[in-house]
Structure formats: structure tokens, C-alpha cells
């Protein structure tokens, strides 16, 4: 299986490891050391040898950090992980800190009233982060200092870097050659008078060069760096032994050097050189500065072009979602027959097998979240052999999953009733559904960002005095990261939405100790038909996901006529698109599941 169910960390390991880290902190005459959940590429997922936060603290979430001081160690987590962190750390050694409500600078001021020096690894932090922290500490006696990684000093059995195969991403899926992309982005650099751009984001490099890899679980990227020059030349920094004959032909004139050659290559650049202030390791900026190379701070040049999917990528996403929809229909039909009395691990195994049955699954796009009853309230719950729960009549089951196919990346969440549920659960589910429908039906003037749409998904919950502590939508890649920027739908999503951007639409509601609810489809931004003012360009969403929404959890009286019409149309289209590819018994189940309300 792509997913394992072992418990990878233990709270009992934390205290001794923290003691060892504190010995190194004292040896360096520091007051503390920062341990982020990050690698040198600033991606959401990291290789086993970069799981420093999990190794030290036991916390395995995909976001957060530890500020380890000599007398206290804070583990900073956002609203998605408030429940999870409590079960994974030893509270006698580590203290959960609500973040971003509590700023690191404020916490440090409180914990170090006399001041001190905080060490950090410049490979694992970016300029924007360190600049903001430095500014927030101004006026205190607390300073920051670059140093080598103190966790690596004490992690004696740290896993080696991955070295798996590197594959060609075919033009049939990419829709544009790597040469065309290189020339297009190089022309942008030249237009701005920039001689080169350093790329550290692995998904940017994969997209630019039309390559994919297996270095990170569930994200098909290659751990590498690259330099794009203003004439279209690219210097790729990865082990040359990994470049086989066909791949060498595909890369063409791309120069390949080991990662150890990156520093010397930076020294030889002529400026201005573009670095992404929010993504490039601080070490790279330091190296360029020491060599006297002028830096032009700006966005990674691949970010927006990668987010704007071309027609081939959009058609691939449509095909991937129809294929995935068949697997999901088979899964939901199976749950109706076998759910009660089964368990969370069995559901995850069954769903992965059904995706494998398509014959086109490359990987899952993330570890399936399968939370029944109170486990569903843990937003990013990962079932293990220790936490596995039997499915019981009356439970809500939150099932969030996705697949990596060569033509597209999927992500779908459904909340399922395991037998009759009470009126309160149906009320909460219907409020979440109203938000998902409102966002699905949105139509807005071009130029608005996800921040401007976020409230549409929340307003029904807000009126009831409810909310959820995660974003409403994240960007999604094309056989790349299931979480992709810069597009998003949240209070912090400031980038205007553009045609071709794929996002999730996933409002939710979570009641600790009882249940979790989330309903998620993927959508793609497209131009809307002209309205009353034809001069005003309008945008809308096309829904990509086609999986029934559990009608047993809907209170029809809470839905408006327009909401019912949308839901019935969605189910009608789902039935038409998915049923022909389903086994006869599943097609019959699907017809019942998609019946109008």
C-alpha cells in the first residue's frame, strides 16, 4: 500500500531528545534554537531525513515549529492541529502554543525577558520570515544567529536523502514543452532586467522541466535546485547519476551538476538575480550577498504560470476526476453494505484498492483522512494501528482522500452517515453544505482574490454562531502537489483568481469529542458568460469532482430553492458521467444516491 498505519513517533522519545538538543544549545552559548517543519525547499511535505520537528517533539502535522529554549520548548500549531498535538507530545517537555494567534516574537519576549541569542539553520528559513521576526524583536534584548543544524548533530540515525527514479512528464499531459516554458519565463526575466532566477521549490522545477520524481511521498517531485538564466538556459542541481539516457535526451541543453556545486555556481552569477523572498532558503541569499551579486527579490517565476493550467492540463484534470469518481462511487456503495462493524483502516485499504483498480493510479495524493465519530473532529487525522476505531451505527465518517494520476491530481472529501443520525448532526451538515453550494455557484468580477470569496462558504455557519479553523480552499497542481500556491480561498489568500487555477472548495465543522464534517469538491476557475454589463469580465467555477453528497445528512427544509436546484443538477450530472463506467450494482446504488430532493 501507499499508506501505512504504523505510529511513527512516540511522546516518550521527546524528553531525552530535547535534553540532548539543550546540551548543544548550551555548547553554542545560545538561549534557544528554532526547529521548523520545513526542508531547504520549503514544501509542505518533507523526506524522512527532514522530519526534524516530528523526530524531536513527536508532532507529525504538516505545519508548525518548535522554539526550544533552555527552560521551555513551545510547539506552535495552527487550528488544524490543536487536538492532534495534544496526543503526540509529552506535555512535561513540550508546551503547545496556539499559532498564529500567538506570535513567536511575543512568546520569546515573554519567555526571555532578559534576552538571549536564538539560533536557526539558514537552509530552513526564508528571508521574509527572518526579517519579520527580527523586526518584531526590535527593542528587546533578543537576537538571532545563523548556525548549523543542532538537531542534525544529535540525530545519529537520520535517514539518508532519497535517490529514486526521475521520470519524464510527457507532453500529452504537460501540454507545453519544457523548452517553451524556459523561453517564456526567460523572456520575463530579461524584460525586467534580471539575469537569472534561483529556483528552490521542487514543484516549480518539476513543472518547468516537465519531470517528475518519487523523492517525497505522495508528491511526484525531485529534491533539487535550479538556476534559470535570462536566455533560457537552465542549470539543474541533482545527482548526475540519476539522469539516464532518455531523461538526458529530454533535458537537452539543461546542465546538470551535483547539489554540492550550487554554492560555486551562485558565486559566478551576474546580477540582478531573482530570489523568492518567501521561498528561497536564506543561505542562498547570504551566499549571493557574500559574492557581491545583486539580488532582485520577487516571486518564483514559475509560480503563477504553473497555477494557470493550460487546456491539456484542465482536460486531464477532468478525466482524472471522472476516473476517481468511479472509485469513490464504488467506495460509498461498499460503505453502505459493509461500513458498520468495519474499521477506519479497512476503509482506507478498500479505497486505495479501488483507486488501484483504475489501472492508472501512480500514488495517493496524501495520506487518507478517515475519521469516524470523535476522530473526525481531528482535522488532519491520520489513522494508525493504535488509533484505529471501529465504525459504529450512528457515527459520522469523514473521508478525505485523493489520487495522483499522470493526467491530474484529485482531492475529495465526503462525510457519510453510518446509519440514522440525530437532527443536530443533520443541521450542522446542511449548514456546511449551504456554504459549499454558495461557493460553487459564485460569480465574481475578475481581479478578486480568494479572500473576497471565503465568507460565502462560511456565512451560513456564522449565522448559527459556528465556524471552522482552516482555509476554505487550497490550490491543486497537475500531477504535482495536492496543495499548491499561490491561489487559495481563505482570509489570507490575496492573489487574484485567474482562469485555469484549480482549487478545493471544502468548508467544514468540527465538534470535539463528537464528530467532524467536511464536504469537498475541486473546482477550476473559468470565464463566465457576459452579464448585464458586457464590459465587466466575470469569472466562475466549473466543478471537477463528481461524487454523491450523502442525502441522508441533508435537511431539505434548510435549503433554498436555488440550493436544491444546484444539488439536484450536481447529482444529475454525477449520475450521467459516472454510472456508465460503474459495475451494474454500483450504478444502481448511484441512481438511488443521486435521486433529487
C-alpha positions in Angstrom: 0.0 0.0 0.0 1.0 3.6 -0.5 -0.3 4.4 3.1 1.0 2.8 6.2 -0.7 2.7 9.6 2.3 2.5 11.9 2.8 5.0 14.6 5.9 6.8 13.5 6.7 8.8 16.7 6.3 8.4 20.4 5.8 11.1 23.0 8.2 9.2 25.3 11.1 9.9 22.9 10.8 13.7 23.2 12.3 14.5 26.7 15.6 12.7 26.1 16.0 14.2 22.6 15.1 17.7 24.0 17.8 17.3 26.7 20.3 16.4 24.0 19.3 19.4 22.0 19.6 21.7 25.0 23.2 20.4 25.6 24.0 21.6 22.0 22.2 24.9 22.7 24.4 25.4 25.8 27.5 24.4 23.9 26.8 27.1 21.3 26.1 29.7 24.1 22.5 30.1 22.7 19.3 30.8 24.6 17.4 28.6 22.1 17.1 27.0 18.7 14.3 27.1 16.1 13.1 23.7 14.7 10.7 24.3 11.7 8.6 21.7 9.9 10.5 22.6 6.7 13.3 21.5 4.4 15.5 23.6 2.2 12.8 23.6 -0.5 10.0 25.0 1.8 7.5 22.4 0.6 4.6 21.2 2.7 5.9 17.6 2.6 9.4 16.6 3.5 11.6 13.5 3.2 12.1 11.3 6.3 15.6 12.8 6.9 14.0 16.3 7.1 11.3 15.4 9.6 13.2 17.1 12.4 10.2 18.5 14.1 8.5 15.1 14.3 11.7 13.4 15.4 12.3 15.9 18.2 8.7 16.5 19.5 6.6 13.6 18.2 4.2 16.0 16.4 3.7 14.9 12.8 1.5 17.6 11.4 2.4 19.3 8.1 2.8 22.8 9.6 4.2 24.2 12.8 7.6 24.6 14.5 9.3 24.3 17.8 11.1 27.0 19.7 13.4 25.1 22.1 14.7 27.2 24.9 16.8 26.1 27.8 13.8 26.1 30.2 10.8 25.7 27.9 10.0 24.3 24.5 7.0 25.7 22.7 5.3 23.7 19.8 3.5 26.2 17.7 0.5 24.8 15.7 -2.5 26.3 14.0 -6.2 25.4 14.3 -5.9 22.2 12.2 -3.6 20.6 14.7 -4.8 21.7 18.2 -6.3 18.3 19.0 -3.6 16.2 17.3 -0.6 17.9 19.0 -2.0 17.0 22.5 -1.9 13.3 21.7 1.6 13.3 20.1 3.9 15.3 22.5 4.9 14.8 26.1 3.4 17.8 27.9 6.0 17.7 30.6 8.7 18.5 28.0 6.8 20.5 25.3 4.1 23.2 25.5 1.5 23.6 22.7 1.3 27.2 21.6 -1.7 28.4 19.5 -0.3 29.9 16.3 -0.6 32.4 14.5 -2.7 33.9 17.4 0.5 33.8 19.5 3.4 35.4 17.6 6.8 33.8 18.1 8.3 37.2 18.9 5.8 37.9 21.6 6.3 34.4 23.1 10.1 34.9 23.0 9.8 38.2 24.7 7.7 36.7 27.5 10.0 33.6 27.9 13.3 35.5 27.7 12.7 38.9 29.5 16.5 39.2 30.0 17.1 38.5 26.3 19.4 36.0 24.6 20.5 34.6 21.2 18.2 32.3 19.2 19.9 30.1 16.7 18.5 29.0 13.4 19.5 27.0 10.3 19.6 29.4 7.3 18.8 26.5 5.0 15.4 26.0 6.6 14.2 29.6 6.9 13.4 32.3 4.3 14.3 36.0 4.3 10.7 37.2 4.8 10.3 35.1 7.9 13.6 36.1 9.5 13.1 39.8 8.5 9.6 39.8 10.1 10.9 38.1 13.3 13.9 40.5 13.5 11.6 43.5 13.2 9.1 42.1 15.8 12.0 41.6 18.3 13.3 45.1 17.8 13.7 46.9 21.1 14.2 43.6 23.0 17.5 42.0 24.1 16.8 39.0 21.9 18.8 38.5 18.7 19.0 35.8 16.0 22.1 34.0 14.8 22.7 31.6 11.9 24.3 28.3 12.8 24.5 24.7 11.6 21.5 22.5 12.4 21.7 21.4 16.0 19.1 18.7 15.6 21.2 17.0 12.9 24.1 16.9 15.4 22.1 14.6 17.8 20.0 12.7 15.2 22.5 9.9 14.8 20.3 7.5 12.7 19.0 10.2 10.4 17.7 8.7 7.1 19.8 9.5 4.0 18.5 11.7 1.2 16.2 10.0 -1.3 17.6 8.9 -4.6 14.7 7.4 -6.5 13.9 7.5 -10.2 13.4 10.7 -12.2 10.7 10.4 -14.9 9.7 12.4 -17.9 6.3 14.1 -17.7 5.0 13.6 -21.2 3.8 16.4 -23.5 0.5 14.6 -23.7 -0.1 15.5 -20.0 2.0 18.7 -19.7 0.5 20.5 -22.7 3.7 22.6 -23.3 7.3 21.6 -23.9 9.9 22.4 -21.3 11.8 24.4 -23.9 8.7 26.6 -24.5 8.3 27.2 -20.7 12.0 28.0 -20.3 11.9 30.6 -23.1 8.7 32.1 -21.9 9.9 32.6 -18.4 13.4 33.7 -19.5 11.8 36.5 -21.6 10.0 37.7 -18.5 13.3 37.8 -16.6 15.0 39.7 -19.5 12.1 42.2 -19.7 12.7 43.0 -16.0 16.5 43.3 -16.5 17.2 40.2 -14.4 20.0 37.9 -15.4 18.8 34.8 -13.7 16.4 33.3 -11.1 17.3 30.7 -8.5 14.6 28.0 -8.1 14.3 26.1 -4.9 10.7 24.9 -5.0 10.7 21.4 -6.2 7.3 21.6 -7.8 8.5 24.7 -9.8 11.5 22.7 -11.1 9.3 19.7 -11.9 6.8 21.9 -13.8 9.5 23.9 -15.7 11.5 20.9 -16.9 8.5 18.5 -17.3 10.0 16.0 -15.0 8.5 14.1 -12.0 10.0 12.0 -9.2 9.4 9.9 -6.1 11.6 11.8 -3.6 8.7 12.9 -1.4 5.8 10.5 -0.5 2.6 11.3 -2.5 4.2 14.4 -4.2 5.9 13.5 -7.5 8.9 15.8 -7.3 12.7 15.6 -7.3 14.7 17.2 -4.5 16.8 19.6 -6.4 17.7 23.3 -7.1 17.9 25.0 -10.4 19.1 28.3 -12.0 17.1 29.7 -14.9 19.0 32.3 -17.0 17.6 35.1 -19.0 18.5 33.3 -22.2 16.5 30.2 -21.3 19.5 28.1 -20.1 18.9 26.1 -17.0 21.4 24.6 -14.6 19.9 21.7 -12.6 21.5 20.7 -9.3 20.8 17.0 -8.6 22.9 13.9 -8.6 24.0 13.3 -12.2 24.0 9.6 -11.7 20.2 9.8 -11.5 20.0 11.1 -15.1 19.5 8.2 -17.5 19.7 8.2 -21.3 16.1 9.0 -22.2 15.9 11.7 -19.5 19.2 13.1 -20.7 17.7 13.4 -24.1 14.6 15.0 -22.7 16.6 17.6 -20.7 18.6 18.5 -23.8 20.9 21.5 -23.2 20.0 21.6 -19.4 23.3 21.5 -17.5 23.3 19.0 -14.6 25.6 19.2 -11.6 25.5 17.7 -8.1 23.9 19.9 -5.3 27.4 20.4 -3.8 28.2 22.6 -6.8 25.4 25.1 -6.1 27.5 27.4 -4.0 30.2 27.9 -6.6 27.5 28.4 -9.3 25.9 31.1 -7.2 29.3 32.9 -6.8 29.7 33.0 -10.6 26.3 34.6 -11.4 25.9 38.1 -12.7 23.1 40.1 -11.1 20.5 41.1 -10.7 19.4 37.5 -9.7 15.8 37.0 -8.7 15.1 35.2 -5.4 11.7 34.5 -3.9 11.6 36.3 -0.6 9.1 33.8 0.8 10.5 30.5 -0.6 14.3 30.7 -1.1 16.5 29.5 1.7 18.2 32.4 3.5 21.5 30.6 2.8 21.3 31.2 -0.9 20.7 35.0 -0.4 23.6 35.0 2.1 25.9 33.3 -0.5 25.0 35.7 -3.3 25.4 38.7 -1.0 28.9 37.5 0.1 29.8 37.2 -3.6 28.7 40.7 -4.3 25.8 39.6 -6.6 22.9 41.9 -6.7 19.6 40.3 -5.6 16.2 41.2 -7.0 13.6 40.0 -4.6 10.4 38.8 -6.3 8.2 35.8 -6.8 9.4 32.5 -8.1 8.8 33.0 -11.9 7.1 29.5 -12.2 4.5 30.1 -9.5 1.8 31.9 -11.5 2.3 30.1 -14.8 2.2 26.8 -13.1 -1.1 27.7 -11.3 -2.7 28.8 -14.6 -3.5 25.3 -16.0 -3.4 25.1 -19.8 -6.3 23.3 -21.8 -4.4 20.0 -21.9 -4.0 20.0 -18.1 -7.6 21.0 -17.5 -8.8 18.2 -19.7 -6.5 15.9 -17.9 -8.0 17.0 -14.6 -11.5 16.3 -15.9 -10.5 12.8 -16.9 -8.7 12.1 -13.6 -11.8 13.2 -11.6 -14.2 11.1 -13.6 -11.9 8.1 -13.1 -11.6 8.9 -9.4 -15.3 9.4 -9.2 -15.9 5.8 -10.2 -13.6 4.7 -7.4 -15.4 6.9 -4.9 -18.9 5.7 -6.0 -17.7 2.1 -5.5 -16.3 3.1 -2.1 -19.5 4.7 -0.9 -21.6 1.8 -2.1 -19.3 -0.5 -0.3 -19.6 1.5 2.9 -23.4 1.3 2.8 -23.1 -2.5 2.8 -20.0 -3.0 5.0 -19.4 0.1 6.9 -20.9 -0.6 10.3 -18.7 -3.2 12.1 -15.7 -2.4 9.9 -12.9 0.0 11.0 -11.0 3.0 9.7 -8.0 1.1 8.4 -10.3 -1.2 6.4 -11.9 1.7 4.8 -8.5 3.3 3.8 -7.3 -0.1 2.4 -10.5 -0.6 0.4 -10.4 2.9 -1.1 -6.8 2.6 -2.1 -7.5 -0.7 -3.8 -10.5 0.7 -5.7 -8.2 3.5 -7.0 -5.6 0.9 -7.9 -8.3 -0.9 -9.9 -8.4 2.0 -12.3 -5.0 0.8 -13.6 -3.8 4.4 -13.7 -3.0 5.3 -10.0 0.6 6.4 -9.5 0.2 7.2 -5.8 -2.3 8.6 -3.4 -2.1 12.4 -3.2 -1.9 12.5 0.6 -2.5 10.0 3.4 -6.2 9.4 3.5 -8.0 11.0 6.4 -10.6 8.5 7.6 -12.1 9.7 10.9 -15.2 8.2 12.4 -17.2 9.7 15.3 -14.8 11.8 17.5 -11.8 11.1 15.3 -13.5 13.1 12.5 -13.1 16.2 14.7 -9.3 15.9 14.3 -9.0 18.0 11.1 -5.9 16.2 9.7 -6.4 12.9 11.5 -4.2 10.0 10.4 -5.4 6.6 11.4 -2.8 4.3 12.9 -2.9 0.8 14.4 -3.1 2.5 17.8 -5.9 4.9 16.9 -8.0 2.7 14.6 -11.6 2.8 15.6 -14.5 0.5 14.7 -17.3 2.1 12.7 -20.5 2.2 14.8 -24.1 2.8 13.9 -25.0 6.5 14.2 -21.4 7.6 13.5 -20.4 10.3 11.0 -17.5 9.2 8.9 -15.2 11.9 7.4 -13.3 10.5 4.4 -10.8 12.9 2.8 -8.6 11.4 0.1 -7.1 11.8 -3.3 -5.1 10.1 -6.1 -2.1 11.0 -8.2 -2.7 10.2 -11.8 -0.4 11.2 -14.7 -3.2 13.4 -16.1 -4.3 15.0 -12.8 -4.3 15.2 -9.0 -7.6 14.6 -7.1 -8.8 15.5 -3.7 -12.3 14.8 -2.5 -14.0 14.8 0.9 -17.3 13.2 1.8 -19.0 12.9 5.2 -21.1 9.8 5.4 -23.9 8.7 7.8 -23.4 5.2 9.2 -27.0 4.5 9.9 -29.5 7.0 11.3 -28.0 10.2 12.8 -29.6 12.8 15.1 -31.1 16.1 14.0 -28.2 18.1 15.3 -25.7 16.3 13.0 -28.1 16.9 10.1 -28.4 20.6 10.9 -24.6 21.0 11.1 -24.1 19.1 7.9 -26.7 21.1 6.0 -25.1 24.4 7.1 -21.7 23.2 5.7 -23.4 22.1 2.5 -25.0 25.5 2.1 -21.5 27.1 2.2 -20.2 24.6 -0.3 -23.1 25.3 -2.7 -22.7 29.1 -2.2 -19.1 28.9 -3.3 -19.8 26.5 -6.1 -22.4 29.0 -7.5 -20.2 32.0 -7.1 -19.8 34.5 -9.9 -17.4 37.4 -9.4 -15.6 40.2 -11.2 -12.1 39.4 -12.5 -9.4 40.7 -10.1 -10.9 39.4 -6.9 -8.9 37.1 -4.7 -9.8 34.1 -2.6 -10.1 36.3 0.4 -13.0 38.0 -1.2 -14.9 34.7 -1.7 -14.1 33.0 1.6 -17.1 34.4 3.5 -19.5 32.8 1.0 -18.6 29.4 2.4 -18.9 30.5 6.0 -21.9 32.8 6.2 -24.5 30.1 7.0 -22.3 28.7 9.8 -21.6 32.2 11.1 -25.3 33.0 11.3 -25.5 29.9 13.6 -22.5 31.0 15.7 -20.2 28.4 14.1 -17.0 28.3 12.0 -14.0 26.2 11.1 -10.3 26.8 11.7 -8.9 26.0 8.3 -8.9 27.7 4.9 -11.9 27.1 2.6 -9.8 26.2 -0.4 -6.2 25.5 -1.5 -4.7 25.3 -4.9 -4.1 22.0 -6.6 -1.3 21.0 -9.0 -1.4 19.0 -12.2 0.2 15.6 -11.2 2.0 17.7 -8.6 1.3 18.9 -5.1 -2.3 18.5 -3.8 -1.6 21.8 -2.0 -0.3 24.4 -4.5 0.1 28.2 -4.3 -0.4 31.0 -4.8 -4.1 30.5 -5.3 -6.4 29.8 -2.4 -9.7 30.7 -0.7 -9.1 31.9 2.8 -8.7 35.1 4.8 -5.0 35.1 3.8 -5.5 34.4 0.1 -4.6 37.7 -1.6 -3.7 36.5 -5.1 -6.4 37.3 -7.7 -8.1 34.2 -9.1 -7.5 33.6 -12.8 -8.9 31.2 -15.4 -7.2 27.8 -15.2 -6.5 27.8 -11.5 -7.7 24.6 -9.8 -8.8 24.9 -6.1 -10.6 23.0 -3.5 -14.0 24.0 -2.1 -14.1 22.5 1.4 -16.0 24.1 4.2 -16.4 22.1 7.4 -17.5 22.0 11.0 -15.8 20.1 13.9 -17.2 19.3 17.3 -14.5 17.9 19.7 -15.4 14.5 21.1 -18.3 14.1 18.8 -17.9 14.4 15.0 -16.3 16.2 12.1 -18.0 17.3 8.9 -16.3 18.4 5.7 -17.6 18.4 2.1 -15.0 19.0 -0.6 -15.0 19.2 -4.4 -12.3 20.5 -6.6 -13.2 23.4 -9.0 -11.4 25.2 -11.8 -11.7 28.9 -12.5 -13.2 29.8 -15.9 -14.6 32.8 -17.7 -18.3 33.4 -17.1 -20.8 34.3 -19.8 -21.2 38.1 -20.1 -23.9 39.6 -17.8 -25.9 42.8 -17.9 -22.6 44.8 -18.2 -20.7 43.1 -21.0 -17.7 45.3 -20.5 -17.2 43.7 -17.0 -15.3 40.5 -17.2 -16.7 37.9 -14.8 -15.4 34.6 -13.6 -17.0 31.4 -12.1 -16.1 27.9 -11.1 -16.5 24.7 -13.0 -16.8 21.7 -10.6 -14.4 18.9 -11.4 -15.4 16.4 -8.7 -18.4 14.0 -9.3 -19.3 12.1 -6.2 -22.7 11.9 -4.4 -23.3 14.0 -1.3 -25.0 12.0 1.4 -28.7 12.9 1.1 -29.4 11.2 4.5 -27.5 14.0 6.2 -29.4 16.8 4.5 -32.3 18.7 6.0 -34.1 19.8 2.8 -36.1 22.4 4.7 -32.9 24.3 5.4 -32.1 24.7 1.7 -33.4 27.4 -0.6 -34.9 26.7 -4.0 -31.7 27.7 -5.7 -29.6 25.5 -3.4 -31.9 22.5 -4.1 -31.7 23.2 -7.8 -27.9 23.2 -7.7 -27.7 20.0 -5.7 -30.2 18.2 -7.9 -28.3 19.3 -11.0 -25.0 18.2 -9.5 -26.3 14.8 -8.7 -28.0 14.5 -12.1 -24.6 15.3 -13.8 -22.7 12.9 -11.5 -25.1 10.1 -12.4 -24.8 10.7 -16.1 -21.0 10.9 -16.0 -20.1 8.2 -13.5 -22.7 5.5 -13.8 -21.8 4.2 -17.3 -18.3 3.3 -16.0 -19.6 1.6 -12.8 -20.4 -2.1 -12.3 -24.2 -2.7 -12.5 -24.8 -2.9 -8.8 -22.8 0.3 -8.1 -24.7 2.0 -10.9 -28.0 1.0 -9.2 -26.7 2.4 -5.9 -25.6 5.6 -7.6 -29.0 6.1 -9.1 -30.5 6.0 -5.6 -27.8 8.2 -4.1 -28.3 10.8 -6.8 -32.1 10.9 -6.6 -33.5 14.5 -6.4 -34.6 16.1 -3.2 
